[in-house]
């Protein structure tokens, strides 16, 4: 078990660190998106009015798109998030809640980048998701073998001996693991379950013979998906449909609105209930006929197997969570990232004593580049949002590009510097970047609870990285 814990943690550790850290940030996905759109600071929006305005704008500017995918405005996001097909790809923009236009809002992915990177790794389908699924299974394995391998796990929880070298790192590793162990197990298992069909696709293939349309019909009987009839038509006013859905959903809110074939007589408007009334997601779906607004299908999910899956998925994404619970998710996620980082550091400390060589030196430099370099790369995303001109074409792609260019630079820097100095230098750079993010949020835009919260988190992380940089600096 110790051997399996050590090597599975090492092989998957760097990937897991990036996945866990991005997933931790995505707990506050709407708040990060709000911070990165200072033009909308302090606004509130009615979901029906904002969605109606968005559909009106899309009817003029994206009428030929085969589908619109909308996330209505809500208490945490004062805009309508829209995705539609254009020019051989997909456009994703935030739409003004009053006009429905994206013109006055800077082009940014906001917190959506961290959410998508968490399980897609910025790779094409299905490779990113498959890699994330394997990593989730590896995390389950690492945690279970770690419980077995650390025989005095809970006793060591009450022991921390600073300044003792390897013993101190092991104490920190145990503390970070035990303090939030139920969360670590839950988030790893639910993450693996969420992507289970990529790991075990054979049952679906045997039953449906690769007919994905049939799979989706059985999974979502309330979703009406009919082909375009090539007969132009105009959508009925969407406001009455939204109000009818809200009434049928019984206070759960509306999580998603999809409009298929919007300019065709065969158009369909599909609305999915929110998660305001429970942990599980997507339990109630209503489909409306686009041109007339009449209800085509209304299905509330009651099948136990799907209910269990959506409950586990809901636990993982935490959309149900009130403010205090979101903070607990965030802090526990940081502890999981710390658990992974200390485990990787322990490997190099032990190997230096037993078998120093090229492999140990390589791992140590990769540790510096990934563990200390990832916060720098993620900070670059926030800073690029403030430094790039708001009206720059393709700026959302450039923000994402800034992350990976910075990440590559950190890995090169870690390869060139001696690890004893690299840790202190890179953690010091992380400190400066977090301070810059705090300053960027404080000096631009109107002060709001969101900007204040991001500033305080950035300052707290800067303090943590600063202490770590001081402790890692070589002593004369």
ZAFILUM-545374 format. One line per 10 residues: number of its first residue (from 1); their letters; for each residue z, y, x of C-alpha. Coordinates in Angstrom, 1 decimal, always signed. Layout:
N
NUM> A> Z Y X  ...
***
This chain:
476
1> XXXXXXXXXX> +0.0 +0.0 +0.0  +0.8 +2.4 +2.8  -2.6 +1.7 +4.5  -4.4 +2.1 +1.2  -2.5 +5.3 +0.4  -3.3 +6.8 +3.8  -7.0 +6.0 +4.0  -7.9 +6.7 +0.4  -6.2 +10.0 +0.7  -8.0 +10.9 +3.9
11> XXXXXXXXXX> -11.5 +9.9 +2.6  -11.2 +11.8 -0.7  -8.7 +14.4 +0.4  -11.0 +17.4 +1.2  -13.0 +16.9 -2.0  -9.9 +16.5 -4.1  -8.4 +19.6 -2.6  -11.3 +21.7 -3.7  -11.5 +20.0 -7.1  -7.8 +20.5 -7.7
21> XXXXXXXXXX> -7.7 +24.1 -6.6  -10.7 +25.1 -8.7  -9.2 +23.2 -11.7  -5.9 +25.0 -11.2  -7.7 +28.4 -11.4  -9.7 +27.3 -14.4  -6.5 +27.1 -16.4  -6.9 +30.8 -16.7  -10.7 +30.8 -17.2  -10.8 +33.5 -19.9
31> XXXXXXXXXX> -8.4 +35.7 -18.0  -10.4 +35.4 -14.8  -13.6 +36.2 -16.8  -11.9 +39.3 -18.3  -10.8 +40.4 -14.8  -14.4 +40.1 -13.6  -15.7 +42.2 -16.5  -13.7 +45.4 -16.2  -16.1 +47.1 -18.7  -14.4 +45.2 -21.5
41> XXXXXXXXXX> -10.8 +45.9 -20.3  -8.3 +46.3 -23.1  -10.8 +45.4 -25.9  -10.1 +43.1 -28.8  -12.7 +41.5 -31.0  -13.0 +39.8 -34.4  -14.7 +36.5 -33.9  -16.9 +36.8 -37.1  -18.1 +40.3 -36.3  -18.7 +39.5 -32.6
51> XXXXXXXXXX> -20.6 +36.3 -33.3  -22.7 +38.1 -36.0  -23.7 +40.8 -33.6  -24.5 +38.2 -30.9  -26.8 +36.2 -33.3  -28.5 +39.5 -34.3  -29.3 +40.3 -30.7  -30.4 +36.8 -29.8  -32.7 +36.7 -32.9  -34.7 +39.6 -31.3
61> XXXXXXXXXX> -34.4 +38.8 -27.6  -34.2 +35.0 -27.5  -35.9 +34.0 -30.7  -38.2 +31.4 -28.9  -35.3 +29.6 -27.2  -34.9 +26.0 -28.6  -31.1 +26.5 -29.0  -28.3 +29.0 -28.7  -24.8 +27.9 -27.6  -22.1 +30.4 -28.4
71> XXXXXXXXXX> -18.3 +30.5 -27.7  -16.9 +33.1 -30.2  -14.7 +35.9 -29.1  -10.9 +35.3 -29.3  -7.6 +36.7 -28.2  -8.2 +35.7 -24.6  -11.8 +36.7 -24.4  -13.1 +39.9 -26.1  -16.8 +38.9 -25.9  -19.2 +36.2 -27.1
81> XXXXXXXXXX> -20.1 +33.8 -24.3  -23.8 +32.7 -24.9  -26.1 +30.3 -23.2  -29.8 +29.9 -24.0  -33.0 +28.5 -22.4  -35.4 +30.9 -20.8  -38.1 +30.7 -18.0  -37.5 +27.0 -17.3  -33.8 +27.3 -16.9  -30.7 +28.5 -18.7
91> XXXXXXXXXX> -29.3 +32.0 -19.1  -25.6 +32.4 -19.4  -24.2 +35.9 -20.4  -21.3 +37.6 -22.1  -22.4 +39.6 -25.1  -20.8 +42.8 -26.2  -18.6 +42.2 -29.3  -20.0 +45.3 -31.1  -23.7 +45.4 -30.2  -24.3 +41.7 -29.2
101> XXXXXXXXXX> -26.1 +42.9 -26.1  -25.3 +42.0 -22.5  -26.7 +45.2 -21.2  -23.4 +47.0 -20.6  -21.6 +44.0 -19.1  -22.1 +42.9 -15.5  -23.8 +39.6 -15.0  -21.1 +37.2 -13.8  -20.0 +33.6 -14.4  -16.4 +34.7 -14.3
111> XXXXXXXXXX> -13.9 +31.8 -14.7  -16.7 +29.6 -15.8  -17.6 +29.0 -12.1  -14.3 +27.4 -11.3  -14.3 +25.4 -14.5  -17.8 +24.0 -13.8  -17.3 +23.5 -10.1  -14.1 +21.5 -10.9  -16.2 +18.7 -12.4  -19.8 +19.4 -11.4
121> XXXXXXXXXX> -19.3 +20.6 -7.8  -22.4 +22.9 -8.1  -24.6 +19.8 -7.9  -27.3 +18.7 -10.4  -26.4 +16.2 -13.2  -25.2 +13.5 -12.9  -24.4 +13.6 -9.2  -21.7 +16.2 -9.3  -19.9 +14.7 -12.2  -20.2 +11.2 -10.8
131> XXXXXXXXXX> -18.7 +12.4 -7.5  -15.8 +14.1 -9.4  -15.3 +10.9 -11.4  -14.9 +8.9 -8.2  -12.6 +11.5 -6.8  -10.4 +11.3 -10.0  -10.1 +7.6 -9.7  -9.3 +8.0 -6.0  -6.5 +10.4 -7.0  -5.1 +7.9 -9.4
141> XXXXXXXXXX> -5.1 +5.3 -6.6  -3.5 +7.7 -4.1  -0.7 +8.6 -6.5  +0.1 +5.0 -7.5  +0.0 +3.7 -3.9  +2.1 +6.7 -2.8  +4.8 +5.8 -5.3  +4.9 +2.3 -3.9  +4.6 +3.3 -0.2  +7.4 +6.0 -0.3
151> XXXXXXXXXX> +10.3 +3.6 -1.0  +12.9 +6.4 -0.9  +10.7 +8.8 -2.9  +13.3 +10.1 -5.4  +16.1 +10.1 -2.8  +13.9 +12.2 -0.5  +13.3 +14.7 -3.3  +16.7 +16.1 -2.5  +16.2 +16.3 +1.2  +14.3 +19.0 +3.1
161> XXXXXXXXXX> +14.7 +19.4 +6.8  +12.8 +22.5 +8.1  +11.8 +22.8 +11.8  +11.7 +19.0 +12.3  +8.0 +18.5 +12.9  +6.6 +15.4 +11.2  +9.8 +14.8 +9.3  +9.5 +18.3 +7.7  +5.9 +17.7 +6.7  +6.9 +14.4 +5.1
171> XXXXXXXXXX> +9.8 +16.0 +3.3  +7.5 +18.7 +1.9  +5.0 +16.1 +0.9  +7.6 +14.1 -1.0  +9.0 +17.2 -2.7  +5.6 +18.4 -3.9  +4.8 +14.9 -5.2  +8.0 +14.2 -7.0  +8.7 +17.6 -8.5  +5.6 +17.4 -10.7
181> XXXXXXXXXX> +4.9 +13.7 -10.6  +4.3 +13.3 -14.4  +1.8 +16.1 -14.3  +0.0 +14.7 -11.3  -0.3 +11.3 -12.9  -1.4 +12.8 -16.3  -4.0 +15.1 -14.8  -5.5 +12.4 -12.6  -5.7 +9.8 -15.3  -7.0 +12.1 -18.0
191> XXXXXXXXXX> -9.6 +13.4 -15.5  -10.8 +9.9 -14.8  -10.9 +9.1 -18.6  -12.9 +12.3 -19.3  -15.7 +11.1 -17.0  -15.3 +7.3 -17.7  -18.7 +6.8 -19.1  -20.2 +7.8 -15.7  -18.0 +5.2 -14.0  -18.5 +2.5 -16.6
201> XXXXXXXXXX> -21.8 +3.1 -18.5  -22.7 -0.6 -19.2  -21.1 -0.9 -22.6  -23.1 +2.0 -24.0  -26.3 +0.8 -22.3  -25.8 -2.7 -23.8  -25.1 -1.5 -27.3  -27.6 +1.4 -27.5  -30.3 +0.4 -24.9  -30.2 +3.8 -23.3
211> XXXXXXXXXX> -30.8 +5.6 -26.6  -28.6 +8.6 -26.0  -29.6 +10.2 -29.3  -28.2 +7.3 -31.2  -25.0 +7.5 -29.1  -24.6 +11.1 -30.0  -25.2 +10.5 -33.7  -22.5 +7.9 -33.8  -20.1 +10.0 -31.8  -20.7 +13.1 -33.8
221> XXXXXXXXXX> -21.8 +12.3 -37.4  -21.1 +15.8 -38.5  -23.8 +17.2 -36.2  -27.3 +17.4 -37.8  -30.0 +17.5 -35.1  -33.5 +17.7 -36.7  -36.7 +18.4 -34.9  -38.5 +21.8 -35.3  -41.0 +21.8 -38.1  -43.2 +24.5 -36.6
231> XXXXXXXXXX> -42.8 +26.7 -39.7  -41.4 +30.1 -38.9  -38.3 +31.2 -40.8  -35.4 +33.6 -40.6  -31.8 +32.6 -40.2  -29.6 +33.3 -43.2  -26.7 +35.8 -42.4  -24.3 +33.9 -40.2  -21.2 +35.8 -41.4  -20.7 +33.8 -44.6
241> XXXXXXXXXX> -21.2 +30.6 -42.7  -18.5 +31.6 -40.2  -16.1 +32.5 -42.9  -16.7 +29.3 -44.8  -16.1 +27.3 -41.6  -12.9 +29.1 -40.9  -11.7 +28.3 -44.4  -12.6 +24.6 -44.0  -11.1 +24.4 -40.6  -7.7 +25.4 -42.0
251> XXXXXXXXXX> -6.6 +27.9 -39.3  -7.8 +25.9 -36.3  -10.3 +28.7 -35.4  -13.9 +28.2 -34.2  -14.4 +26.9 -30.7  -18.2 +26.7 -30.6  -21.3 +27.7 -32.5  -24.7 +26.1 -31.8  -27.9 +27.2 -33.4  -30.8 +24.8 -33.1
261> XXXXXXXXXX> -34.4 +25.9 -33.6  -33.3 +29.4 -34.5  -36.7 +30.8 -35.6  -37.8 +27.6 -37.4  -37.5 +26.4 -41.0  -35.7 +23.4 -39.7  -33.0 +25.5 -38.0  -29.4 +24.2 -38.0  -26.1 +26.0 -37.4  -23.3 +23.8 -36.1
271> XXXXXXXXXX> -19.7 +24.9 -35.9  -16.9 +23.1 -34.1  -13.2 +23.6 -34.9  -10.9 +25.1 -32.3  -7.7 +23.7 -30.8  -5.2 +26.1 -32.3  -3.6 +23.4 -34.4  -3.2 +20.6 -31.9  -3.9 +19.2 -28.5  -7.1 +17.2 -29.3
281> XXXXXXXXXX> -10.5 +18.9 -29.2  -13.6 +18.8 -31.5  -12.0 +17.0 -34.4  -13.9 +18.8 -37.2  -17.6 +19.7 -37.2  -19.7 +21.4 -39.9  -23.5 +21.7 -39.9  -25.3 +24.4 -42.0  -28.9 +24.7 -43.0  -30.2 +27.7 -41.0
291> XXXXXXXXXX> -32.5 +29.4 -43.5  -30.2 +28.9 -46.6  -26.7 +28.6 -45.2  -25.8 +25.6 -47.3  -23.6 +22.8 -45.9  -25.6 +19.8 -44.6  -22.6 +17.8 -43.2  -18.9 +18.2 -42.9  -17.0 +15.7 -40.9  -13.4 +15.6 -39.7
301> XXXXXXXXXX> -12.9 +13.0 -37.0  -10.3 +10.3 -38.0  -11.4 +7.3 -35.9  -8.4 +6.3 -33.7  -10.4 +5.6 -30.5  -12.1 +8.9 -30.5  -8.9 +10.6 -31.5  -7.2 +9.1 -28.5  -10.0 +10.1 -26.1  -10.0 +13.7 -27.4
311> XXXXXXXXXX> -6.2 +13.9 -27.2  -6.4 +12.9 -23.5  -9.3 +15.3 -22.9  -7.3 +18.0 -24.6  -4.3 +17.3 -22.4  -6.5 +17.7 -19.3  -8.3 +21.0 -20.2  -5.1 +22.5 -21.8  -7.0 +24.8 -24.3  -4.2 +24.2 -26.7
321> XXXXXXXXXX> -1.6 +25.5 -24.3  +0.5 +28.6 -25.1  +1.2 +31.0 -22.2  +4.3 +29.3 -20.8  +2.6 +25.9 -20.8  -0.5 +27.4 -19.0  +1.7 +28.7 -16.3  +3.4 +25.3 -15.9  -0.1 +23.8 -15.6  -1.0 +26.4 -13.0
331> XXXXXXXXXX> +2.1 +25.9 -10.9  +1.9 +22.1 -11.1  -1.8 +22.3 -10.0  -0.8 +24.4 -7.0  +1.8 +21.7 -6.2  -0.8 +19.0 -6.4  -3.1 +21.0 -4.0  -0.1 +21.3 -1.7  +0.6 +17.6 -2.0  -3.0 +16.8 -0.9
341> XXXXXXXXXX> -2.9 +19.4 +1.9  +0.4 +18.2 +3.4  -0.8 +14.6 +3.2  -3.9 +15.5 +5.2  -1.8 +17.4 +7.7  +0.5 +14.4 +8.1  -2.4 +12.1 +9.0  -3.3 +14.3 +12.0  +0.3 +14.7 +13.2  +0.8 +10.9 +13.2
351> XXXXXXXXXX> -2.6 +10.2 +14.9  -2.0 +12.7 +17.6  +1.0 +10.6 +18.7  -0.6 +7.2 +18.3  -4.3 +7.5 +19.0  -5.6 +11.0 +19.9  -9.3 +11.3 +20.3  -12.5 +12.6 +18.8  -11.8 +11.3 +15.3  -8.4 +13.0 +15.2
361> XXXXXXXXXX> -9.8 +16.2 +16.5  -12.6 +16.2 +13.9  -10.2 +15.6 +11.0  -7.9 +18.3 +12.2  -10.7 +20.9 +12.3  -11.9 +19.8 +8.9  -8.3 +20.2 +7.6  -8.3 +23.8 +8.9  -11.7 +24.5 +7.4  -11.0 +23.0 +4.0
371> XXXXXXXXXX> -7.3 +23.6 +3.4  -7.1 +27.1 +4.9  -10.7 +28.0 +4.3  -11.0 +27.2 +0.6  -8.7 +30.1 -0.5  -10.9 +32.4 +1.6  -14.1 +31.2 +0.0  -12.6 +31.4 -3.5  -11.3 +34.9 -2.7  -14.9 +35.9 -1.7
381> XXXXXXXXXX> -16.0 +35.2 -5.3  -13.5 +37.8 -6.7  -14.4 +40.3 -4.0  -18.1 +39.9 -4.5  -17.6 +40.7 -8.1  -16.3 +44.1 -7.2  -18.5 +44.8 -4.2  -21.9 +44.0 -5.7  -23.5 +46.7 -7.8  -22.8 +46.1 -11.5
391> XXXXXXXXXX> -26.5 +46.3 -12.5  -27.9 +44.2 -9.6  -30.4 +41.6 -10.8  -29.2 +38.0 -10.3  -25.7 +39.1 -9.3  -24.0 +36.0 -10.8  -26.0 +33.8 -8.4  -25.1 +36.1 -5.5  -21.4 +35.8 -6.4  -21.6 +32.0 -6.3
401> XXXXXXXXXX> -23.6 +32.2 -3.1  -20.9 +34.3 -1.5  -18.4 +31.4 -2.0  -20.5 +28.8 -0.2  -21.6 +31.1 +2.6  -18.0 +32.0 +3.2  -17.0 +28.4 +3.0  -19.6 +27.5 +5.6  -18.5 +30.3 +7.9  -14.9 +29.0 +7.6
411> XXXXXXXXXX> -15.9 +25.5 +8.6  -17.8 +26.8 +11.6  -14.9 +29.0 +12.6  -12.5 +26.0 +12.3  -14.9 +23.9 +14.5  -15.0 +26.6 +17.2  -11.3 +27.5 +17.4  -8.5 +25.2 +18.8  -6.6 +23.8 +15.7  -3.3 +25.2 +17.0
421> XXXXXXXXXX> -4.7 +28.7 +16.8  -7.1 +28.0 +13.9  -4.3 +27.3 +11.4  -2.6 +30.7 +11.9  -5.8 +32.6 +12.1  -7.3 +31.1 +9.0  -4.1 +31.3 +6.9  -3.8 +34.9 +8.1  -7.3 +35.5 +6.8  -6.4 +33.9 +3.5
431> XXXXXXXXXX> -3.5 +36.4 +3.3  -5.7 +39.4 +3.9  -8.3 +38.1 +1.3  -5.6 +37.7 -1.4  -4.3 +41.2 -0.6  -7.9 +42.5 -1.0  -8.2 +40.7 -4.4  -4.9 +42.3 -5.5  -6.1 +45.7 -4.4  -9.5 +45.3 -6.1
441> XXXXXXXXXX> -7.9 +44.5 -9.4  -5.4 +47.4 -9.1  -7.8 +50.1 -8.0  -10.8 +49.3 -10.4  -10.8 +49.2 -14.1  -8.0 +50.0 -16.5  -4.6 +48.4 -16.0  -4.2 +45.6 -18.5  -1.9 +42.5 -18.7  -4.8 +40.4 -17.3
451> XXXXXXXXXX> -5.4 +42.7 -14.3  -1.7 +42.9 -13.7  -1.3 +39.1 -13.9  -4.2 +38.5 -11.4  -2.7 +41.1 -9.0  +0.7 +39.5 -9.1  -0.7 +36.0 -8.6  -2.8 +37.3 -5.7  +0.3 +39.0 -4.1  +2.4 +35.8 -4.5
461> XXXXXXXXXX> -0.3 +33.7 -2.9  -0.7 +36.3 -0.1  +3.1 +36.0 +0.5  +2.8 +32.2 +0.7  -0.1 +32.2 +3.0  +1.5 +34.9 +5.2  +4.6 +32.8 +5.6  +2.5 +29.8 +6.4  +0.4 +31.8 +8.9  +3.6 +33.0 +10.6
471> XXXXXX> +5.0 +29.4 +10.8  +1.7 +28.1 +12.1  +1.3 +30.6 +14.9  +1.7 +29.2 +18.4  +5.1 +29.9 +19.9  +5.2 +31.2 +23.5
***
